[in-house]
Amino acid sequence: MKSPSERISRIQNALASLGRVTRAQMRFTLMVVGAAWGVLRLGLSPTSWRRTVRIEFWHSLQQATGGGLLSVLVTAALTGFGIVAQAVYWLGFAGMAQMTGSILSTVMVREIAPVLVGVILLGRSGMLMLTELGTLTTGGQMRVLTGMGIDPFLAFLLPRSLAMTISGFTLGIVFSLTALLVGYAVCRVEDVITMPVWAFLDQVVSSMRPVDYFAIPAKFIFSGFAVGVCSCLSGMDATTEDDLASLLPRGFARGIMSIMTINVALSVWLD
């Protein structure tokens, strides 16, 4: 028969094992939460925006927005042709043309657009950030910068995350307008609708609920922010045993999870 001290010791070991597993699984999530709070807190401080940080911010913003613009336009055109035009056609065919604005604002603008824009940002800019920072970390240059008194959080994560935030909102608006206009053009050419373009856009905007004016920009903003934080942290958290073959799939999976989590959470919270 085991003594009480042995039973207590076994319980403590079991709890310690459970804690280690939980911490290992939640480690990156807690890092993202802490880094996100740090970016928001330091981003509001004027002392954080030194010349090097401002240069990195504008460079990242130009790369993310300008570099992803063509991909967003092409994807939006395909979305407008495949979703907007088809939705308008089949709703009109079914005699429910009055629901066109509501369906487009809810399904395309609020649900599909933030996910597609987030994936484009992740693949076009997020993976580039992860590769650059991962190479610096595994090569030892990140430790050299820290030894020189340069904070990698301020030098890399802060400006790049905020640049991705602005880029997410900008590209999201461009995506939504392009998809709607391409869908309208296809329907107008096929004589599915005869109303002018401003009446079509007014129909979509008028069908939006008051909460949508907050939900849609919030999804674009937080998706871009999450992609920036996750990509930078994945690169800065690399070890000497990591290489691009292991970093890229891990960073892409984390980015996709963050995009989906934010969009689902906002949809559930605001509905």
N, C-alpha and C positions, 0 to 999 in steps of 0.2 A: 504494500500500500504506500502510495506516495505521500510525502509530507506536505503540509500547507505551503511551505516555502518553495518546494519544487513545482507545485501547481501554479503558484503566483509567477514563478520564473518562466514557465511555459507560456502563460497568458501574455506576459510582457514581451517575450520573444515573438509570439504570433502578432501582437499589435505592432511591434517594431517592423516586422516584415511587411505587414499591410501598409504601414506608413511609408516605407521605402518605395514600395510599388506605386502608391498614390502620388508621392512627390515626384517620382520619375515620369509618370504619365502627365502630371499637371505642371511640370517644370516650365516648359516653353509657354504654356498659357499664362502662367503667372508672370513670366518675363514680359510677355506682350502687354499685359495689363499695367505692369509697372513702367514699362517704356512709354506706353501711350500717355499715362499720367505725367511722366517726365517731359514729354514733348509738349503737351498742352501747358504745363506750368512754366517751363523755360522759354517756350515760344512767345509768351506774353511779356517776358523780361527784356527790356531794351539792351541790357548788357550782354545778352546772349548773341546778339546780331552783330558780331564783329565783321570786318571786311571779308575775311576768308569764308565765313558762314554765309554771308550774302552772295558771294560769288558762286559757292556751291549750290545755293538755293536756285539762283537764276539759271545756272547750267542744267540742273536737274529738271527744272520746270520746262525749259526749252526742249530738252531731250524727250521728256515724257509726253508733253502736249504736241509739239511739232512732229516728233517721231511717230507718235501713235495716231495722228490725224488721218493719214491715208487709210490705215487699217480700219479705223472707225467709220470712215465714209463708205468704204467698200462693204463692210459688214452691215451698216445701216441700210445701204441700197438693197442688199440681198434680203434683209429683214422686211423692208418696205414692200418688196416684190412678193416675198413668200408668205408674209403674215398680214400686213395691212391690206394689200390688194385682195387677198383671198378672203379676209374677214369681211370687207366691204361687199364683195361680190356675193358671198353665201348668205350674209345677213339680208341683203336686198332680195336675193332669190327666195329666201324663206319668209319674206314679208315682215322682217324685223329691222328695217333700216333705221328706225328711231333709236335703236340700241347701239348703233355704230360708234358714236362718241364714247359711250360708257365702256364698251368692250376694249377699244383702243387705248383709252387712258388708263384702264385698270390692268389689262393684260400686257400690252406692249410697253407703255411708258413706265409704269410703276413696277412691274415684275420682271420683264425680260430685259429691258434696256440696262438697268444697273448691273445685272449679272454678266451680260455680254461685255459691257465697258470694263468691268472689273477684270474679266479674263483677258481682255486685250491689254490692259495695263500690266497685268501680271506677266503675260508672255512677252510683251514688247519691252517693258522697262524694268519690271520687278526682277526678272531673271538676269538682266544686265547688272543691276545693283548687287544682286546676290553673288554673281560671278566676280565682280570687282572686289567687294569686301571680303569674300571668301578667299580669294587669292592673296589679299593683303594679310589676312589672319593666318592662313596656313604657311605663308612664306616668312612670317615673323616681322613684317613691316609694321603691323598694328602695335606690337609691343615696342618697337622702336619709336613710333609716334607718341605712345604713352610715356615712354622714358624721356622724351623731349618736352613733355609738359602739354601735349596736345590731347585734348579729351576727344576720343572717337565718337562719343555720343553727340557732342556739340558739333563736331566737324563733319560728321556723315549722317547719323540717324535723324537728327533734328531737321536740317534743311531738306533732306530727301523725302522724309515723311510728309512734311508740309507741302512740298512741291507736288507730290503725288495726290495730296488732298485737293489742291486747286485744279490739278489736271483732271482728276476724276469728275469733278463738277462740270468743268468746261467741255470735256469730251462727251459727257452724258447728255448735256443740252444739245450739242451738235448731233449726236446720234439720234436723239428723239425727233428733232426737226427734220433731219435728212430722211429718216424712215417714213415719217408721215408724208413728206412732200413726194418722195418716190412712189409710195403707195397711191397717193392721189393722182399723180401723173399717169400711172399705169391704168387706173380705173377710168380716168378721163379719156385716154386714148381708146380704150375698149368700150366707151359709152356706157359704163356701168353707173356713173354719176354725172350729173350735169351742173351741179352747183359750183360757184367760183371757189378758188382755193381758200380765200379768207373766211368764207362761210363754212367750209369743211374744217378748218382749224378752230373756228369759233365753236363748232359743234363738239369738238374734242375737249376744248378748254371748259366749256359750259357744263359738261357732264362730270367734271372733276369735283370731288367733295372738298370741303375746306381742309380736311386733314391731309389730302393729297398734296397740297401746296407746301406742306412740311415734309411729308414722307418721301416724295420723289427726290428733292434736293438732298435730304438726309442720307438716302441710300447711295447716291452718287458720291457724296462727300466721305461718308464713313467707309465705303468700299475702297476708295482710293487711299484713304488713311491707313486702313488695315493692310492693304497690299504693300505700302511703303514700309510700315513697321515690321511686318513679318519677313519681308525680303531682306531688309537690312539686318535684322536680328539673326536670321538664319545664316547670313554670311559672317557676321561678327561672332557667332557662337560656334563656328567651325573649329575642329581640332586638327592636330598635325596628321592624324590618321585619315582625315577626310580628303576627298578629291572631287572634281566636278561631277564625276559619275554618280557620286552619292549625295552631293549637295543639291544639285538641280532637281532630282525627283522629290527630295525631302522638302525643299523650299516651295516647289510647285504645289505639292499636296497641302502644305500648310496654308498657302495663299488661297487655294480653292476652298478649303474648309472655312477660312476667315470670311471670304466673300459670301458663301452660302449661309453661314451662321448669322452674319449681320443682316442680310436680306430677309431671312426667315424670322429673326427676332423682331425686326421692325414691322414686318407684315403682321405678325401675331399681336404685337403690342398696340399698333395703331388701328387694327380692325375691330 
